Amino acid sequence: MTTKLDVLAIGAHPDDVELGCGGTVALLAEQGRKVGILHLTRGEAGTRGTPGQREDEARAAAEALGAVRVDFLACGDGALRHGLEEEDQIIALLRDLRPDILLGPTPDDRHPDHGRGHRLVADAAFYAGLAKRAPETGRAHRPGVIFSYMQHDPFEPSFVVDVSSVWDKKLASLACYPSQLHTGRRQTGDTAGTPTKVSSPEFRAAMEGRARHFGLTIGAEFGEPFWTKLPLSIKDPMSLLPGGIR
């Protein structure tokens, strides 16, 4: 029997989730929430690494974050498709896993796959709640909300999650991607290749700098920013005090 998820984090490429919301995934898992990760591609069009290598890296990273499962689709890296077939594949997963919250790509970003991924996830999440859409994929289920994590392009956050206590787990997940990211170690063999923006030490420093910046805005050491289209419903204003999402 499939385990129901509390949260499903979705990325267009292996390492998107870890970079954008890996700390939040680790924090939720540490709190006892069941979190899964879905990669819409295996990064097959990427400059560095093979699809098989990237899948192996993604599985190791998911384990480092405490995710209970990791899944992969073949939506087309470098020209991410968001048609009927791709929607139905995600609908089937949402109805099977029944997550309450989705963490997904940002609506607009430097990499076109990220914006396309957002549209695909948002559309599929809505259609998954329509009983007559793809009824063969299971009982209708619509996640309660989609929160978009920050990738390359900045935005004004709806809220920032304090990930200071699990920053080491986020770094451990990023260390699982030697084919893609700067790890501080000399890269050889399959992990070496043409330098890219994300494989540079400058990118890694910028990633940490952004987390420190958003952490500072909420009085924490490290923070991960999120955006949501609609206002958040708060029943207890006191929950907005330090220690929760604010």
TAVEN-V929978 format. One record per run of one state. SS is the DSSP state (hx for helix, st for strand, lp for the rest). FROM is the first residue (numbers start at 0). TO is the last residue. If there is no record, write none. Layout:
BEGIN
ss->SS from->FROM to->TO
ss->SS from->FROM to->TO
END
This chain:
BEGIN
ss->lp from->0 to->5
ss->st from->6 to->10
ss->lp from->11 to->14
ss->hx from->15 to->29
ss->lp from->30 to->33
ss->st from->34 to->38
ss->lp from->39 to->49
ss->hx from->50 to->64
ss->lp from->65 to->67
ss->st from->68 to->71
ss->lp from->72 to->82
ss->hx from->83 to->96
ss->lp from->97 to->99
ss->st from->100 to->103
ss->lp from->104 to->110
ss->hx from->111 to->126
ss->lp from->127 to->133
ss->hx from->134 to->136
ss->lp from->137 to->143
ss->st from->144 to->148
ss->lp from->149 to->157
ss->st from->158 to->161
ss->lp from->162 to->162
ss->hx from->163 to->173
ss->lp from->174 to->187
ss->hx from->188 to->190
ss->lp from->191 to->199
ss->hx from->200 to->216
ss->lp from->217 to->221
ss->st from->222 to->226
ss->lp from->227 to->235
ss->hx from->236 to->239
ss->lp from->240 to->245
END
